[in-house]
Amino acid sequence: MNIMTIGDVVGIGAIEYLEERLWRMRESLGASFVVVNGENATDIHGVSAADAKRLYEAGADLVTLGNHAFGRRDIGTLLNDEAWIIRPANYPPLTPGSGYTILEAEGRRLLCINVMGTALMDALACPFATVDRILAREAGRYDIALMDIHAEATSEKLALARYFDGRITVMFGTHTHVQTADEQVLPGGSGYMTDLGMTGPVGGVIGTDAACVIEKFRTKMPVRFRVAEGEIVACGALFAVDDATGRVTSVKRLRF
C-alpha cells in the first residue's frame, strides 16, 4: 500500500493547484490513500468548510488540521459531521470534531490520528499520553495507523516518532512549511519525516507575502498577513507499506 501525504495547503491558489493535479499524481504514484493538511487553505489562518470539501473532492481521503483548525467559524459543523476531516486530538474534549478517525483503503482499516505539539505552541494536553489513549481505545479495530504531528519543534516531532515507532506505521510532521530531508524508516518499521513542507506559493515567506512578514519582524507591530503570489509547488512524501508485515519499506519526498 502506498500512502501519499501532502504538506500544509496555503491559500486558494494552492487548492486550485491540487484540484488540477492531485488525482493525476496519486494515480501515477499508485497511492491508495492520500492525506492533506489543510489548516491554512482558506486565508492562511484556517480553512472554511467549503474549501475543506474542495480538498476532499480534489483527491484527499483525509484532511488534517493544526493550530489554525478553528480559524473559520463554519468548520465546527463539518468536523462534527464528517469522518474525513479531523483536528488535533489533544484539544479540549468540548472542541468540535474528533482527533482521529478510522477509514478504509484497499480493504484495510486505517486509524488516522492528528496531534499537536506543545513546545512553542498552545498549551494543550500531552500529545504522548493523548495518542497512547487512542491506541489503547481502538486496539483491534484497525490494521494500519498513521499520524500527522503538527508541531513547531523538530525535537518534539522526532521524540513522538521514536516513542510510537512500531506502533504507528506512518508518521510525518507538518506546520513549519519547510520540507525536511530526513525521510527514513525507523528501527521498529515505522516510516517518518519531520516536515512534509507546504503546498503553496514559494516566492514569499512560508507561503505568506514577504513584505508582510518582514514588516512584522522589523516593527513588532500588528500586521495583516496575506498569501504570497507567484509559482505554487506541492510538497509531501510517499510511504510504501508492506501488506504482509505492516512495516514501511520506503519513504520518498515529493515535490510537484
Backbone as JSON, one array per atom type, in Angstrom:
{
  "sequence": "MNIMTIGDVVGIGAIEYLEERLWRMRESLGASFVVVNGENATDIHGVSAADAKRLYEAGADLVTLGNHAFGRRDIGTLLNDEAWIIRPANYPPLTPGSGYTILEAEGRRLLCINVMGTALMDALACPFATVDRILAREAGRYDIALMDIHAEATSEKLALARYFDGRITVMFGTHTHVQTADEQVLPGGSGYMTDLGMTGPVGGVIGTDAACVIEKFRTKMPVRFRVAEGEIVACGALFAVDDATGRVTSVKRLRF",
  "N": [[0.84, -1.19, 0.0], [0.57, 2.19, -0.87], [0.91, 5.25, 0.69], [0.11, 8.52, 0.37], [1.18, 11.71, 1.3], [0.48, 15.13, 1.88], [1.81, 18.33, 2.35], [1.05, 21.3, 4.38], [-1.52, 23.19, 3.03], [-1.58, 26.29, 1.5], [-3.54, 28.93, 0.98], [-6.01, 29.89, -1.55], [-5.15, 29.62, -4.17], [-3.43, 27.45, -3.99], [-5.21, 25.42, -3.42], [-6.58, 25.29, -5.85], [-4.47, 24.49, -7.42], [-4.01, 21.86, -6.51], [-6.46, 20.78, -7.2], [-6.18, 20.6, -9.92], [-4.1, 18.8, -10.22], [-3.82, 16.72, -8.25], [-5.33, 14.24, -8.34], [-4.26, 13.09, -10.66], [-1.57, 12.82, -9.9], [-1.73, 11.05, -7.7], [-2.62, 8.77, -8.96], [-0.51, 8.24, -10.73], [1.49, 7.63, -8.94], [0.5, 5.43, -7.73], [-0.95, 5.62, -5.38], [-2.87, 4.58, -2.66], [-4.13, 5.85, -0.64], [-4.62, 9.15, 0.49], [-3.41, 11.86, 2.34], [-4.0, 15.15, 3.34], [-2.84, 18.12, 4.73], [-4.8, 20.74, 5.71], [-4.98, 23.19, 7.07], [-4.29, 25.85, 6.57], [-5.57, 26.63, 4.31], [-7.61, 28.41, 3.42], [-7.26, 31.21, 4.16], [-4.69, 31.53, 5.13], [-4.9, 31.56, 7.99], [-6.62, 29.27, 8.8], [-9.32, 27.1, 7.54], [-12.13, 27.06, 5.5], [-15.37, 25.45, 5.58], [-16.31, 24.96, 3.0], [-13.95, 25.11, 1.47], [-12.47, 23.05, 2.59], [-13.98, 20.88, 1.72], [-13.45, 21.1, -0.98], [-10.78, 20.3, -1.07], [-11.08, 17.64, -0.34], [-12.62, 16.66, -2.47], [-10.8, 17.08, -4.44], [-9.08, 15.0, -4.24], [-8.15, 14.14, -1.76], [-8.23, 11.76, 0.8], [-8.25, 12.09, 3.46], [-8.36, 14.94, 5.51], [-6.31, 16.84, 7.5], [-5.7, 18.99, 10.35], [-4.56, 21.79, 12.42], [-2.92, 24.2, 14.48], [-4.39, 26.33, 13.57], [-6.9, 25.34, 13.3], [-9.48, 26.17, 14.01], [-9.84, 28.6, 12.8], [-11.77, 29.48, 11.06], [-15.2, 29.96, 11.46], [-17.22, 28.23, 10.46], [-16.19, 25.7, 10.28], [-16.56, 23.99, 12.4], [-19.05, 22.59, 12.34], [-18.69, 20.94, 10.1], [-16.57, 19.35, 11.01], [-17.89, 17.95, 13.0], [-19.66, 16.47, 11.51], [-18.42, 14.96, 9.47], [-16.28, 12.19, 8.7], [-13.89, 12.33, 7.37], [-12.35, 14.51, 7.94], [-10.25, 15.8, 10.43], [-9.26, 17.21, 13.61], [-6.5, 18.32, 15.78], [-5.95, 15.86, 18.25], [-5.41, 16.42, 20.9], [-6.71, 18.73, 21.65], [-9.1, 20.37, 23.87], [-11.76, 18.3, 25.27], [-14.36, 19.32, 24.71], [-14.16, 20.55, 22.3], [-15.22, 20.97, 18.9], [-15.65, 18.15, 16.69], [-13.32, 15.4, 16.04], [-10.19, 13.96, 17.07], [-9.19, 11.84, 15.76], [-9.8, 9.22, 13.33], [-11.22, 6.35, 11.7], [-10.65, 4.99, 8.65], [-11.13, 3.35, 5.46], [-9.06, 1.63, 3.09], [-8.19, -0.15, 0.28], [-9.33, -2.41, 1.43], [-8.28, -2.4, 3.97], [-8.16, -1.26, 7.33], [-7.62, 1.99, 8.37], [-6.29, 3.69, 11.0], [-6.38, 6.97, 11.66], [-4.64, 9.62, 12.95], [-4.45, 12.88, 14.34], [-2.33, 15.13, 15.84], [-1.15, 17.7, 18.07], [1.86, 19.43, 18.76], [3.36, 20.67, 21.83], [5.54, 22.19, 22.48], [6.6, 25.44, 22.19], [4.11, 26.04, 21.25], [0.47, 26.12, 21.51], [-0.81, 25.55, 24.83], [-1.72, 22.63, 25.12], [-3.17, 19.35, 25.85], [-0.99, 16.64, 26.84], [0.7, 15.32, 24.1], [1.82, 12.76, 23.88], [0.57, 11.14, 25.89], [-2.06, 11.48, 25.07], [-2.2, 10.23, 22.52], [-1.41, 7.66, 23.23], [-3.68, 6.86, 24.68], [-5.6, 6.81, 22.64], [-4.65, 4.73, 20.97], [-4.89, 2.57, 22.74], [-7.65, 2.56, 23.18], [-8.68, 1.97, 20.65], [-7.63, -0.47, 20.01], [-7.3, -3.41, 18.13], [-9.19, -2.7, 16.28], [-8.24, -1.68, 13.94], [-5.96, -1.85, 11.12], [-3.69, -0.54, 10.14], [-1.9, 2.29, 11.34], [-1.68, 5.85, 11.18], [-0.13, 9.08, 11.58], [-0.38, 12.57, 11.79], [1.79, 14.9, 12.89], [1.52, 17.88, 14.13], [3.55, 20.33, 14.69], [5.94, 22.63, 16.16], [8.59, 22.27, 17.1], [11.35, 20.44, 16.03], [12.58, 18.5, 17.58], [10.53, 17.61, 19.27], [8.76, 16.43, 17.46], [10.33, 14.33, 16.45], [10.81, 12.94, 18.82], [8.23, 12.05, 19.47], [7.85, 10.36, 17.27], [9.87, 8.43, 17.69], [8.96, 7.37, 20.1], [6.52, 6.18, 19.37], [7.31, 4.4, 17.46], [6.95, 1.5, 15.58], [4.44, 1.1, 16.55], [2.76, 2.97, 15.38], [2.35, 3.16, 12.02], [2.88, 5.02, 9.9], [4.28, 8.17, 10.15], [4.41, 11.67, 10.19], [5.53, 15.08, 10.06], [3.99, 18.32, 10.23], [3.37, 21.88, 9.77], [5.7, 23.67, 9.9], [6.2, 24.34, 7.3], [8.46, 23.97, 5.75], [10.12, 21.71, 3.83], [11.7, 18.83, 5.04], [14.76, 16.87, 4.94], [14.92, 14.32, 5.96], [13.68, 11.86, 5.55], [12.84, 8.56, 6.47], [13.07, 5.09, 7.55], [12.24, 3.93, 10.61], [13.76, 2.04, 13.38], [11.79, 0.27, 14.37], [10.18, -0.21, 12.22], [8.49, 1.79, 11.38], [7.58, 4.49, 9.19], [8.94, 7.74, 8.72], [9.04, 11.34, 8.62], [10.23, 14.55, 9.27], [9.09, 17.09, 8.49], [6.65, 17.72, 6.06], [6.68, 19.89, 4.42], [5.23, 22.61, 2.5], [2.24, 23.24, 0.53], [1.98, 25.57, -1.67], [2.56, 29.08, -2.57], [5.89, 29.7, -3.45], [7.4, 31.98, -3.44], [7.27, 33.78, -1.33], [7.38, 34.09, 2.21], [7.33, 31.21, 3.75], [4.87, 30.78, 2.42], [3.51, 33.12, 2.88], [3.07, 36.58, 2.06], [6.09, 38.23, 1.51], [6.74, 40.91, 2.22], [4.91, 41.55, 4.23], [5.67, 39.83, 6.3], [8.32, 40.62, 6.77], [7.88, 43.26, 7.63], [6.54, 42.73, 10.02], [8.55, 41.45, 11.56], [10.46, 43.51, 11.66], [9.18, 45.73, 12.84], [7.6, 44.82, 14.94], [4.95, 45.33, 15.17], [1.32, 44.93, 14.87], [0.36, 43.14, 11.98], [-1.46, 42.53, 9.06], [-1.48, 39.53, 7.58], [-1.06, 38.24, 4.26], [-1.6, 35.93, 1.6], [1.16, 34.88, -0.34], [2.12, 35.68, -3.74], [2.65, 34.22, -7.02], [4.69, 31.44, -8.25], [3.47, 28.17, -7.54], [4.05, 25.31, -5.56], [3.75, 21.88, -4.73], [4.38, 19.95, -1.86], [5.41, 16.96, -0.16], [5.22, 13.53, 0.94], [5.77, 10.08, 0.11], [4.78, 7.06, 1.38], [5.62, 3.72, 1.45], [4.04, 0.8, 2.28], [4.44, -2.45, 3.46], [2.24, -4.99, 2.77], [2.13, -7.5, 3.96], [3.74, -7.49, 6.28], [3.2, -5.09, 7.52], [5.03, -3.13, 7.88], [6.9, -0.18, 7.04], [8.47, 0.15, 3.94], [9.75, 2.02, 2.4], [10.38, 5.57, 2.21], [9.65, 8.41, 0.44], [10.48, 11.64, -0.63], [8.24, 14.13, -1.93], [7.7, 16.45, -4.54], [5.99, 18.56, -6.5]],
  "CA": [[0.0, 0.0, 0.0], [1.26, 3.46, -0.91], [0.2, 6.33, 1.36], [0.63, 9.81, -0.09], [0.91, 12.78, 2.27], [0.7, 16.45, 1.29], [2.03, 19.34, 3.38], [0.11, 22.39, 4.63], [-2.01, 23.92, 1.86], [-1.62, 27.71, 1.83], [-4.23, 29.82, 0.05], [-6.94, 29.39, -2.55], [-4.38, 29.22, -5.35], [-2.9, 26.11, -3.75], [-6.35, 24.49, -3.57], [-6.78, 25.15, -7.3], [-3.31, 23.73, -7.92], [-4.27, 20.45, -6.23], [-7.63, 20.36, -8.0], [-5.71, 20.32, -11.28], [-3.0, 17.84, -10.29], [-3.7, 15.69, -7.22], [-5.8, 12.93, -8.8], [-3.29, 12.57, -11.63], [-0.36, 12.43, -9.17], [-1.96, 9.85, -6.89], [-2.71, 7.65, -9.88], [0.83, 7.94, -11.26], [2.29, 7.07, -7.85], [-0.16, 4.24, -7.21], [-1.32, 5.88, -3.99], [-4.18, 4.06, -2.26], [-4.69, 6.72, 0.39], [-3.98, 10.47, 0.44], [-3.64, 12.75, 3.48], [-3.65, 16.54, 3.06], [-3.04, 19.06, 5.83], [-5.49, 21.87, 5.09], [-5.34, 24.21, 8.05], [-4.01, 27.22, 6.08], [-6.01, 26.62, 2.92], [-8.51, 29.49, 3.01], [-6.7, 32.57, 4.27], [-3.51, 31.32, 5.98], [-5.29, 31.22, 9.36], [-7.82, 28.45, 8.86], [-9.91, 26.58, 6.32], [-13.59, 27.08, 5.55], [-15.99, 24.16, 5.26], [-16.37, 24.83, 1.53], [-12.62, 24.84, 0.94], [-12.11, 21.7, 3.03], [-14.66, 19.97, 0.79], [-12.73, 21.17, -2.25], [-9.6, 19.44, -0.93], [-11.57, 16.26, -0.33], [-13.03, 16.33, -3.84], [-9.6, 17.15, -5.3], [-8.36, 13.73, -4.16], [-7.72, 13.81, -0.4], [-9.08, 10.85, 1.56], [-8.26, 12.62, 4.82], [-7.86, 16.3, 5.71], [-5.9, 17.09, 8.87], [-5.62, 20.42, 10.69], [-3.48, 22.13, 13.33], [-3.18, 25.29, 15.42], [-5.4, 27.22, 12.99], [-8.05, 24.49, 12.99], [-10.75, 26.86, 14.21], [-9.72, 29.95, 12.28], [-13.03, 29.81, 10.39], [-16.29, 29.51, 12.32], [-18.08, 27.19, 9.9], [-15.52, 24.4, 10.22], [-17.01, 23.14, 13.5], [-20.13, 21.71, 11.9], [-18.1, 19.94, 9.22], [-15.8, 18.43, 11.85], [-18.83, 17.09, 13.71], [-20.49, 15.68, 10.59], [-17.68, 14.16, 8.51], [-15.19, 11.37, 9.24], [-12.68, 12.51, 6.58], [-11.6, 15.68, 8.4], [-10.0, 15.73, 11.87], [-8.42, 18.27, 14.21], [-5.61, 17.71, 16.75], [-6.63, 15.07, 19.28], [-5.17, 16.91, 22.25], [-7.57, 19.86, 22.0], [-10.03, 20.02, 24.94], [-12.84, 17.39, 24.85], [-15.56, 20.01, 24.23], [-13.89, 21.09, 20.98], [-15.93, 20.26, 17.83], [-14.94, 17.16, 15.91], [-12.53, 14.36, 16.67], [-8.77, 14.0, 16.76], [-8.81, 10.65, 15.0], [-10.88, 8.57, 12.61], [-10.85, 5.1, 11.06], [-11.11, 4.96, 7.27], [-10.72, 2.14, 4.76], [-8.4, 1.71, 1.79], [-7.78, -1.49, -0.18], [-9.81, -3.41, 2.37], [-7.57, -2.29, 5.24], [-8.67, -0.19, 8.2], [-6.55, 2.93, 8.73], [-6.5, 4.59, 12.13], [-5.73, 8.23, 11.29], [-4.55, 10.48, 14.14], [-3.89, 14.23, 14.2], [-1.96, 15.59, 17.19], [-0.38, 18.94, 18.02], [2.93, 19.55, 19.74], [3.16, 21.69, 22.86], [6.74, 23.03, 22.57], [6.45, 26.68, 21.43], [2.76, 26.02, 20.68], [-0.55, 26.28, 22.54], [-0.69, 24.64, 25.97], [-2.74, 21.59, 25.03], [-2.87, 18.13, 26.59], [0.23, 15.96, 26.43], [0.46, 14.52, 22.89], [2.21, 11.36, 24.11], [-0.5, 10.48, 26.63], [-3.28, 11.53, 24.25], [-2.13, 9.2, 21.49], [-1.42, 6.37, 23.94], [-5.07, 6.52, 25.0], [-6.3, 6.47, 21.4], [-4.22, 3.4, 20.56], [-5.48, 1.6, 23.65], [-9.11, 2.56, 22.98], [-9.03, 1.41, 19.35], [-6.88, -1.72, 19.79], [-8.05, -4.47, 17.47], [-10.17, -2.15, 15.34], [-7.56, -1.12, 12.78], [-4.84, -2.63, 10.6], [-2.55, 0.37, 9.99], [-2.11, 3.6, 11.96], [-0.85, 6.94, 10.69], [-0.26, 10.25, 12.44], [0.11, 13.9, 11.43], [2.3, 15.59, 14.08], [1.55, 19.3, 13.78], [4.37, 20.85, 15.79], [6.99, 23.59, 15.85], [9.93, 21.78, 17.44], [11.82, 19.21, 15.4], [12.87, 17.51, 18.63], [9.28, 17.02, 19.76], [8.25, 15.55, 16.41], [11.14, 13.11, 16.41], [10.59, 12.21, 20.07], [6.96, 11.35, 19.31], [8.06, 9.28, 16.31], [10.63, 7.36, 18.36], [8.12, 6.77, 21.13], [5.47, 5.36, 18.76], [7.9, 3.55, 16.44], [6.47, 0.12, 15.67], [3.02, 1.1, 16.91], [2.1, 3.76, 14.36], [3.1, 2.79, 10.83], [3.29, 6.19, 9.13], [4.29, 9.39, 10.96], [5.01, 12.8, 9.47], [5.3, 16.37, 10.68], [3.51, 19.47, 9.46], [3.34, 23.17, 10.47], [6.77, 24.64, 9.66], [6.12, 24.69, 5.88], [9.74, 23.76, 5.08], [10.31, 20.27, 3.69], [12.96, 18.33, 5.59], [15.42, 15.84, 4.13], [15.23, 13.21, 6.87], [12.77, 10.73, 5.37], [13.53, 7.37, 6.97], [12.35, 4.0, 8.19], [12.77, 3.8, 11.96], [14.1, 0.66, 13.72], [10.61, -0.57, 14.6], [9.46, -0.4, 10.97], [7.63, 2.93, 11.06], [8.13, 5.5, 8.3], [8.9, 9.06, 9.38], [9.68, 12.52, 8.02], [9.99, 15.62, 10.24], [8.1, 18.02, 7.96], [6.32, 17.49, 4.66], [6.75, 21.12, 3.65], [3.91, 23.2, 2.24], [1.72, 23.32, -0.82], [1.64, 26.98, -1.77], [3.49, 29.92, -3.33], [7.24, 29.6, -2.9], [8.11, 33.24, -3.56], [7.17, 34.6, -0.14], [7.98, 33.51, 3.41], [6.48, 30.06, 4.06], [3.55, 30.95, 1.83], [2.98, 34.44, 3.19], [3.73, 37.69, 1.36], [7.34, 38.54, 2.2], [6.73, 42.26, 2.79], [4.15, 41.5, 5.49], [6.47, 39.15, 7.33], [9.46, 41.49, 7.08], [7.37, 44.37, 8.45], [6.25, 42.21, 11.36], [9.81, 41.23, 12.26], [11.19, 44.75, 11.84], [8.46, 46.71, 13.66], [6.89, 44.16, 16.04], [3.58, 45.84, 15.19], [0.35, 44.02, 14.23], [0.36, 43.19, 10.52], [-2.38, 41.59, 8.46], [-0.78, 38.7, 6.61], [-1.77, 37.82, 3.07], [-0.93, 34.86, 0.88], [2.11, 35.34, -1.36], [1.77, 35.41, -5.13], [3.71, 33.58, -7.79], [4.73, 30.0, -8.5], [3.0, 27.28, -6.49], [4.65, 23.97, -5.56], [3.21, 20.97, -3.73], [5.4, 19.12, -1.21], [4.87, 15.9, 0.69], [6.01, 12.31, 0.99], [5.09, 8.84, -0.23], [5.17, 5.97, 2.26], [5.28, 2.39, 0.95], [3.8, -0.11, 3.41], [4.37, -3.86, 3.1], [0.95, -5.52, 3.21], [2.31, -8.71, 4.75], [4.36, -7.23, 7.59], [2.72, -3.83, 8.09], [6.17, -2.23, 8.07], [7.2, 0.71, 5.92], [9.66, -0.28, 3.21], [10.47, 3.19, 1.88], [9.76, 6.89, 2.33], [10.21, 9.25, -0.62], [9.99, 13.03, -0.68], [7.5, 14.52, -3.13], [7.66, 17.87, -4.88], [5.44, 18.62, -7.86]],
  "C": [[0.87, 1.24, 0.0], [0.38, 4.55, -0.3], [0.88, 7.64, 1.0], [0.23, 10.89, 0.91], [1.32, 14.11, 1.67], [0.77, 17.5, 2.4], [1.05, 20.5, 3.33], [-0.24, 23.18, 3.36], [-2.21, 25.38, 2.24], [-2.31, 28.5, 0.72], [-5.09, 29.12, -0.99], [-6.22, 28.92, -3.8], [-3.83, 27.81, -5.21], [-4.0, 25.05, -3.84], [-6.57, 24.23, -5.06], [-5.67, 24.31, -7.92], [-3.53, 22.23, -7.71], [-5.47, 19.94, -7.01], [-7.21, 19.97, -9.41], [-4.77, 19.12, -11.34], [-3.09, 16.63, -9.37], [-4.17, 14.31, -7.69], [-4.81, 12.29, -9.77], [-2.03, 12.08, -10.92], [-0.58, 11.16, -8.37], [-2.06, 8.62, -7.77], [-1.33, 7.25, -10.41], [1.73, 7.29, -10.21], [1.69, 5.78, -7.29], [-0.57, 4.41, -5.76], [-2.73, 5.37, -3.71], [-4.89, 4.99, -1.3], [-3.9, 8.02, 0.4], [-4.4, 11.31, 1.64], [-3.17, 14.14, 3.1], [-3.87, 17.37, 4.32], [-3.6, 20.36, 5.25], [-5.71, 23.08, 5.97], [-5.06, 25.66, 7.62], [-4.65, 27.48, 4.72], [-6.83, 27.84, 2.51], [-7.84, 30.85, 3.04], [-5.48, 32.59, 5.2], [-3.93, 30.86, 7.38], [-6.61, 30.45, 9.37], [-8.27, 27.93, 7.51], [-11.43, 26.59, 6.5], [-14.12, 25.69, 5.23], [-16.01, 23.92, 3.76], [-15.0, 24.47, 0.96], [-12.1, 23.48, 1.39], [-12.74, 20.66, 2.11], [-13.97, 19.97, -0.57], [-11.47, 20.29, -2.2], [-9.98, 17.97, -0.98], [-11.92, 15.82, -1.75], [-11.85, 16.35, -4.8], [-8.79, 15.86, -5.24], [-7.84, 13.36, -2.79], [-8.72, 12.85, 0.23], [-9.25, 11.33, 2.99], [-7.69, 14.02, 4.82], [-7.54, 16.48, 7.18], [-5.74, 18.59, 9.09], [-4.48, 20.66, 11.67], [-3.86, 23.29, 14.22], [-4.15, 26.33, 14.89], [-6.69, 26.48, 12.64], [-9.37, 25.25, 13.06], [-10.68, 28.33, 13.8], [-10.96, 30.42, 11.54], [-14.19, 29.16, 11.16], [-17.06, 28.31, 11.78], [-17.45, 25.81, 9.88], [-16.03, 23.45, 11.3], [-18.08, 22.15, 13.1], [-19.6, 20.59, 11.01], [-17.32, 18.9, 10.02], [-16.72, 17.47, 12.6], [-19.53, 16.1, 12.79], [-19.72, 14.7, 9.73], [-16.5, 13.42, 9.15], [-13.87, 11.63, 8.53], [-11.88, 13.75, 6.96], [-11.47, 15.62, 9.92], [-9.15, 16.9, 12.32], [-7.51, 17.6, 15.25], [-6.34, 17.08, 17.93], [-6.46, 15.62, 20.68], [-5.8, 18.28, 22.53], [-8.52, 19.42, 23.12], [-11.2, 19.18, 24.43], [-14.07, 18.08, 24.28], [-15.37, 20.63, 22.84], [-14.66, 20.3, 19.92], [-15.03, 19.23, 17.14], [-14.18, 16.15, 16.73], [-11.07, 14.49, 16.24], [-8.29, 12.76, 16.03], [-10.03, 10.07, 14.32], [-10.35, 7.25, 12.06], [-11.49, 5.06, 9.68], [-10.58, 3.7, 6.59], [-10.05, 2.45, 3.43], [-7.88, 0.33, 1.45], [-8.17, -2.57, 0.82], [-9.12, -3.39, 3.72], [-8.09, -1.09, 6.02], [-7.51, 0.68, 8.66], [-7.0, 3.8, 9.9], [-5.69, 5.85, 11.86], [-5.8, 9.19, 12.48], [-3.92, 11.81, 13.77], [-3.56, 14.71, 15.62], [-1.1, 16.84, 17.06], [0.69, 18.93, 19.11], [2.64, 20.66, 20.73], [4.4, 22.56, 23.06], [6.58, 24.23, 21.63], [5.09, 26.76, 20.73], [1.77, 26.26, 21.81], [-0.4, 25.21, 23.62], [-1.84, 23.65, 25.95], [-2.34, 20.39, 25.87], [-1.62, 17.47, 26.03], [-0.03, 15.09, 25.2], [0.81, 13.05, 23.07], [1.08, 10.59, 24.79], [-1.78, 10.42, 25.82], [-3.29, 10.4, 23.22], [-2.09, 7.81, 22.1], [-2.85, 5.92, 24.22], [-5.85, 6.12, 23.75], [-5.93, 5.06, 20.95], [-4.82, 2.31, 21.44], [-6.98, 1.45, 23.4], [-9.49, 1.83, 21.71], [-8.29, 0.11, 19.04], [-7.79, -2.79, 19.19], [-9.04, -4.0, 16.42], [-9.55, -1.56, 14.08], [-6.4, -2.02, 12.37], [-3.56, -1.81, 10.5], [-2.89, 1.69, 10.68], [-1.19, 4.62, 11.31], [-1.1, 8.17, 11.54], [0.39, 11.48, 11.83], [0.5, 14.59, 12.73], [2.47, 17.05, 13.71], [2.28, 20.03, 14.91], [5.47, 21.77, 15.27], [8.38, 22.98, 16.01], [10.26, 20.46, 16.75], [12.04, 18.12, 16.44], [11.61, 16.84, 19.14], [8.69, 16.07, 18.73], [9.02, 14.23, 16.41], [10.97, 12.28, 17.68], [9.28, 11.43, 20.0], [7.13, 10.16, 18.36], [8.83, 8.12, 16.93], [9.78, 6.63, 19.38], [7.09, 5.81, 20.54], [6.0, 4.47, 17.63], [7.46, 2.1, 16.64], [5.01, 0.01, 16.05], [2.18, 1.92, 15.95], [2.95, 3.65, 13.1], [3.69, 3.98, 10.1], [3.19, 7.44, 10.0], [5.01, 10.5, 10.2], [4.65, 14.1, 10.18], [4.76, 17.39, 9.7], [3.72, 20.72, 10.32], [4.45, 24.13, 10.07], [6.88, 25.05, 8.19], [7.44, 24.55, 5.13], [10.02, 22.26, 5.03], [11.68, 19.85, 4.2], [13.49, 17.17, 4.75], [15.77, 14.62, 4.98], [14.24, 12.06, 6.75], [13.5, 9.44, 5.71], [12.55, 6.31, 7.45], [13.01, 3.77, 9.54], [13.0, 2.33, 12.31], [12.9, -0.28, 13.89], [9.76, -0.78, 13.36], [8.51, 0.71, 10.6], [8.34, 3.88, 10.1], [7.95, 6.87, 8.93], [9.58, 10.12, 8.52], [9.28, 13.71, 8.89], [9.0, 16.66, 9.74], [7.91, 17.81, 6.47], [6.61, 18.71, 3.79], [5.35, 21.64, 3.38], [3.51, 23.01, 0.78], [1.22, 24.75, -0.99], [2.68, 27.74, -2.54], [4.87, 29.96, -2.68], [7.99, 30.92, -2.9], [8.07, 34.14, -2.34], [7.96, 34.02, 1.02], [7.0, 32.47, 3.94], [5.03, 30.27, 3.63], [2.92, 32.31, 2.03], [3.76, 35.52, 2.43], [4.94, 38.16, 2.16], [7.32, 39.91, 2.87], [5.99, 42.3, 4.12], [4.99, 40.91, 6.62], [7.66, 40.0, 7.74], [9.03, 42.66, 7.95], [7.1, 43.92, 9.87], [7.54, 42.04, 12.16], [10.53, 42.55, 12.57], [10.52, 45.71, 12.83], [7.83, 46.14, 14.92], [5.45, 44.67, 16.2], [2.63, 44.83, 14.54], [0.34, 44.24, 12.72], [-0.63, 42.14, 10.01], [-1.65, 40.8, 7.37], [-1.67, 38.39, 5.41], [-0.92, 36.77, 2.34], [-0.02, 35.44, -0.19], [1.57, 35.02, -2.75], [2.91, 34.65, -5.81], [3.59, 32.07, -7.87], [4.28, 29.18, -7.29], [3.64, 25.91, -6.67], [3.98, 23.16, -4.46], [4.32, 20.09, -3.18], [4.73, 18.07, -0.33], [5.8, 14.71, 0.71], [5.14, 11.11, 0.64], [5.66, 7.72, 0.63], [4.7, 4.65, 1.66], [5.19, 1.43, 2.13], [3.68, -1.54, 2.9], [3.08, -4.46, 3.66], [1.09, -6.72, 4.14], [2.8, -8.42, 6.17], [3.81, -6.01, 8.29], [3.83, -2.85, 8.37], [6.36, -1.36, 6.83], [8.49, 0.24, 5.26], [10.44, 0.88, 2.62], [9.66, 4.45, 2.13], [10.44, 7.77, 1.29], [9.6, 10.65, -0.54], [9.28, 13.29, -2.01], [7.57, 16.03, -3.29], [7.16, 17.96, -6.32], [4.65, 19.91, -8.07]]
}
